[in-house]
Amino acid sequence: MHPSALRRLVRFLRDIASRNNFIILFSTHSIELIRDIPPKNIYYLERHIDDSIEIINPCYPAYATKNLNDNSMGYDIVFLVEDDLAKEILERILKTHNMFERKLISILPCGGWSNTIRFAYNTMSSNILSTPTKVYVVLDGDVKVEAERYLKQAQIEVMKENISYLPIESLEKMLKSKLATNVDHRFHRYLNDTLFSTSLFNLNTLIQQYATKRDNANDNNGKLLCSLLIKELKRNNKERENLVETVVNYIVNESKDTLQELVCFLQGKTRV
């Protein structure tokens, strides 16, 4: 059957079931047939290596079709973020609270906050993604006022309910704030002991070098300091990813209370 006919069939069966108090069961490998079925009504049968069968319910459509050869369903949920730090934080929260269960989730860094909002809006309004896919946005905490003003000016305030914010600034701004502007001794020691204890230049030396650079006064976003740290990491066969992972570890372990609002937002959007 044509995909549009399959969707009409589902609506027809749903109408019959509702009017007559019927339960209609069907077994299928058809992606189109389950596209509009709510997760609570999908039962996914998974065979394990010992031939035991696990029944997974509720189950999102993309998860149920993940093993088919032609999986055009994409993802059940897509979170759009600004950078790799935000992506790492979301992944850590989703894993810690078991939010990946029974659904396929993708986290995509999109660049600056305005680019992220525009991409989310264009994606949702143009139906680029498959019908069941939900799109949400998580931005850095320091852009909330600007972002809400932008939503109002662009007349897309309806997106506000799909947007949340990290309790921190960007990676670069956080490093500058905690290492140079208002030194967080605990964070400074953690970063130095984890990443720079065996480096030729320890963290204090690197920050002193940063302080003597003539163009650091214009480094409002902290990119100069961040690049200096990453350059030293590469001298020791480490990468930006190591810096991001270390910062996320600190945030998750030391800032659980400040993360709670974001955790609640993610739980609400991923709940079956």
C-alpha positions in Angstrom: 0.0 0.0 0.0 1.0 3.6 -0.6 2.3 5.3 2.6 -0.6 7.8 2.5 -3.0 4.9 2.3 -1.4 3.2 5.2 -1.8 6.3 7.3 -5.5 6.5 6.3 -5.8 2.9 7.3 -4.4 3.6 10.8 -6.9 6.5 11.2 -9.7 4.3 10.0 -8.8 1.5 12.5 -8.4 4.0 15.3 -11.9 5.5 14.6 -13.5 2.0 14.6 -11.8 1.0 17.9 -12.9 4.3 19.5 -16.5 4.1 18.4 -17.0 0.4 19.2 -14.7 0.0 22.2 -12.5 -2.4 20.3 -8.9 -3.4 20.7 -7.2 -3.9 17.3 -3.9 -5.7 17.2 -1.7 -6.0 14.2 1.9 -7.2 13.6 4.0 -5.3 11.1 7.4 -4.4 9.8 6.0 -1.3 8.0 7.6 2.0 9.0 4.7 4.0 7.6 2.1 1.9 9.4 3.4 2.8 12.9 4.5 6.4 12.1 1.4 7.9 13.8 0.9 5.2 16.5 1.5 6.7 20.0 4.3 5.0 22.0 1.9 3.6 24.6 0.3 1.5 21.9 3.5 0.1 20.3 4.9 -3.3 21.6 8.3 -4.0 20.3 9.4 -7.7 20.4 13.1 -8.2 20.7 14.7 -11.6 20.5 17.9 -12.1 22.6 20.8 -14.5 22.0 19.3 -17.1 24.3 16.1 -17.1 22.3 14.2 -15.3 25.0 11.7 -12.6 23.9 11.5 -9.2 25.6 8.4 -7.1 25.1 9.2 -3.4 25.2 6.3 -1.1 25.9 5.7 1.8 25.6 8.1 2.2 22.6 8.7 5.1 20.2 8.3 4.5 16.4 12.0 5.1 15.4 13.2 2.8 18.2 10.8 0.0 17.1 12.2 0.2 13.5 15.8 0.7 14.3 16.9 -2.7 13.1 15.1 -2.6 9.7 17.3 -2.3 6.6 15.4 0.8 5.4 15.1 2.9 8.4 13.8 6.3 7.2 12.2 7.1 10.5 15.3 9.0 11.7 15.0 9.9 15.4 12.2 10.1 17.9 13.7 13.2 19.6 16.3 15.7 18.4 17.9 18.2 20.8 19.7 21.1 19.2 22.5 22.7 21.2 25.2 25.4 20.6 28.5 23.4 21.0 30.2 20.2 22.1 30.1 21.2 25.8 26.3 21.4 25.8 26.2 18.1 23.8 28.3 16.4 26.4 26.3 17.7 29.3 23.0 16.5 27.7 24.4 13.1 26.9 25.6 12.7 30.5 22.2 13.7 32.0 20.2 11.5 29.5 22.4 8.5 30.3 22.5 9.1 34.1 18.7 9.3 34.2 18.1 6.5 31.7 16.3 8.8 29.3 17.6 7.0 26.2 15.4 4.0 27.0 12.8 3.0 24.3 13.5 5.9 22.1 16.2 7.1 19.6 17.6 10.5 20.5 20.1 12.7 18.6 21.9 15.7 20.0 23.2 18.2 17.3 25.5 21.2 17.9 24.5 24.0 15.6 26.8 26.9 16.5 25.6 30.2 18.0 22.3 30.5 19.8 20.5 32.5 17.0 21.6 29.9 14.5 20.3 27.1 16.7 16.9 28.8 17.2 16.5 29.5 13.4 17.5 25.9 12.5 15.0 24.5 15.0 12.2 26.8 13.7 12.9 26.1 10.1 13.1 22.4 10.8 9.8 22.2 12.5 7.9 24.6 10.2 9.1 22.9 7.0 8.6 19.3 8.2 12.2 18.3 7.2 12.2 15.6 9.8 9.7 12.7 9.9 6.3 13.4 11.4 6.8 11.8 14.9 10.2 13.5 15.5 10.1 16.1 18.3 12.6 19.0 18.2 13.9 20.8 21.3 16.5 23.4 22.0 19.0 23.8 24.9 21.0 27.0 24.8 23.9 28.4 27.0 22.7 30.1 30.2 24.1 33.5 29.4 21.9 34.1 26.3 18.4 33.6 27.9 17.5 37.3 27.8 18.7 37.8 24.3 17.1 34.6 23.1 13.7 35.5 24.5 13.9 39.0 23.0 14.7 37.4 19.7 11.8 35.0 19.9 9.4 38.0 20.5 10.9 40.1 17.7 10.7 37.2 15.2 7.2 36.4 16.4 8.0 32.8 17.2 7.4 32.9 20.9 5.5 29.6 20.6 8.9 28.0 20.6 9.6 29.1 24.2 8.1 25.9 25.6 10.5 23.9 23.6 13.6 25.8 24.8 15.7 25.3 27.9 19.0 26.7 29.1 22.2 25.3 30.6 23.0 26.7 34.1 26.4 27.8 32.8 27.9 30.0 30.1 29.8 28.6 27.1 32.9 26.6 27.6 35.2 29.6 26.7 33.3 32.0 29.0 33.3 29.6 31.9 37.0 29.0 31.6 37.8 32.7 31.6 35.4 33.4 34.5 36.6 30.6 36.8 40.3 30.7 35.9 41.1 34.4 35.3 38.3 36.8 36.3 36.9 35.4 39.5 39.2 32.4 40.3 37.4 29.4 41.5 40.1 27.7 43.4 38.4 24.3 43.5 37.8 24.3 39.7 41.4 25.6 39.1 42.9 22.7 41.1 40.6 20.1 39.5 41.5 21.2 36.0 45.2 21.4 36.7 45.4 18.0 38.5 43.4 16.3 35.8 44.9 17.7 32.6 48.0 19.8 33.3 49.9 18.1 36.1 52.4 16.5 33.8 52.6 19.4 31.3 55.6 21.5 30.7 53.5 24.5 31.7 51.1 24.0 34.6 47.7 25.8 34.7 49.1 28.8 36.7 51.8 29.4 34.2 49.4 29.3 31.2 47.1 31.8 32.9 50.0 34.1 33.6 51.0 33.9 29.9 47.4 34.8 29.0 47.4 37.7 31.4 50.5 39.2 29.7 49.1 39.0 26.2 48.3 42.4 24.8 45.0 41.3 23.2 43.5 39.6 26.2 41.6 42.8 27.1 39.4 42.2 24.1 38.9 38.5 24.9 35.4 39.0 26.2 34.2 35.6 25.2 37.3 33.7 26.5 38.3 32.2 23.1 41.9 33.3 23.5 42.4 31.6 26.9 40.6 28.5 25.7 42.9 28.2 22.6 45.9 28.7 24.8 44.9 25.8 27.0 44.1 23.5 24.0 47.4 24.3 22.4 49.2 23.1 25.6 47.0 20.0 25.7 47.9 19.1 22.1 51.6 19.3 23.1 50.8 16.4 25.5 48.8 14.4 23.0 45.4 15.5 24.3 42.6 17.3 22.5 39.7 19.7 23.1 37.5 16.7 23.8 39.6 15.9 26.9 39.0 19.5 28.1 35.3 19.3 27.5 35.0 15.9 29.2 36.9 17.2 32.3 34.8 20.3 32.6 31.6 18.3 32.2 32.7 15.9 35.0 33.2 18.9 37.2 29.9 20.4 36.4 27.9 17.2 36.9 29.7 16.3 40.2 29.8 19.8 41.7 26.7 21.5 40.3 23.9 18.9 40.7 21.5 21.5 42.2 21.9 24.0 39.4 21.4 21.2 36.8 18.1 20.2 38.3 15.9 22.5 36.2 17.5 21.2 33.0 17.1 17.6 34.2 13.4 18.3 34.8 13.0 19.8 31.3 14.7 16.8 29.7 12.7 14.3 31.7 9.5 16.1 30.6 10.4 16.0 26.9 11.6 12.4 26.9 8.8 10.9 29.0 6.8 8.3 27.2 
